[in-house]
Amino acid sequence: MKYRILAIAGILSLCWVLVVGSLKSSWAMQKMADFRADLGIPSTLLAQTQWYTPPGIPVVGCQTRPKWNPPQPNIETTFQKGSLTISRFRQTALSSAVNALPERSANNRVGDRNYTPREEITLANPTNFGERYYQDVNGQPVNNDPIIVIHETVIPAWQTVRFFQTYNPRDSDQASYHTLIKQDGTIFYLVPPDKRAFGAGNSVFNGESVKTNRLYASSVNNFAYHIAFETPPDGRNNGNVHSGYTDLQYESLAWLISKTGVPDSRISYHKAVDRSGSRKDPRSFNTQKFQQLLSLYPKSQEIVIGCPAPFAQPSAQPSLNPSF
Ligand SMILES: [Zn+2]
């Protein structure tokens, strides 16, 4: 009898261990799932992207319409295996066609400017940029022509790049420019021009603004190409002015913008398109100097802002399709 009680007690305690053990492990798994849900990260994605490095070339092209409930993080930007080259950001094959363009005026002959900046690829983490869309979040067609929006970083260039290359699962943390121009004139390519960089929040350009996320205000991001100047050391604060930008920065900016084919009337500034009232960049920007330099460069369409046909080969006659 005594042994039978002991045996039953033993079996019961073994069962207890097994039951509690399995409960505990399922509790732990549930907690992990909750944690992922808090971050808005699907479990499969968390496993893949915690140390995510872009494997190759982003697919070229626009999406039809943003999702009504946007995924967090934004992972619609897909990648294809292969190596990323400058031509993913600027169709370098078109450079030779530029010099064949006619002279602009007697004083400022196109092609006179003998300047070539250093270019580097510093691709942003794909959570920090997305697709451009042919329709807004409500399904209304959008076909704005491209605009340029000029910014300044306030923080040093390396810190900006590091931030953009960080995996940012929450929509509210996501940010990027297409390009960044360092104080020495080097151009960093962060986001391909057919993709939507998250450069301006609540914003509008001459009444044009597109809503691509139902949780956030409409913005110019769907049709904007964002370029930022690295701020000089004396401007890394909240002041209203600083010592300004280097000659090499202005030169690189003019060189870059001339290759977008965007007319001067559609070049703007973050402080001009901002509707939040909190943006004043780029501070201490010399518009006259910039416009004078810009007039010296021939306009081309090496940088296609919008939605080119998938994997279109650059031709001698570049075709710009800004209908996104
Ligand atoms: Zn800005």
Residues whose N, C-alpha, C, O or C-beta is under 5 A from the ligand:
A	BS01	ZN	H151 E152 G199 H270 D281
